[in-house]
Amino acid sequence: TSHADLPRPSDARRRAFTFERAGTTLTGSFVYEPIPPLSEKGEGTYPVVLFIYPCWVYPCSTIGWDILSTAVAASGFVVVTYAPQRGADVEADVDDLIALIASFDVVAPEIDR
């Protein structure tokens, strides 16, 4: 669980995930879900927001943006966070991002497609 006091007190369920592409395990990403998830209430799905956060040192984590991700999730979105992991290899970073989006059903099954 994650908590943020700004812009208002809010909570979200946070869980880390990794995925693999091109022989590399990509880490440092999280899914934030409203509490309680709709699936626990027997209801539909949430819209998804993908945050791509910058890194200055590779590999990196998106946990530094926890307050923003928590606040958005508490507002009724599933938030998937991602930070590029391949340094100056922009093409590989874009391919990683495409693979991540293709795996949303596994990473965040409560999203509205």
Buried (B, 14 or more C-beta within 10 A) or exposed (E): EBEBEEEEEBBBBBEEBEBEBEEEEBBBBBBBBBBEBBEEEEEEBBEBBBBEBEBEEBBBBBBEBBBBBBBBBBBEBBBBBBBBBBEEEEEBBEBBBEBBEEBBEEBBEBBEE
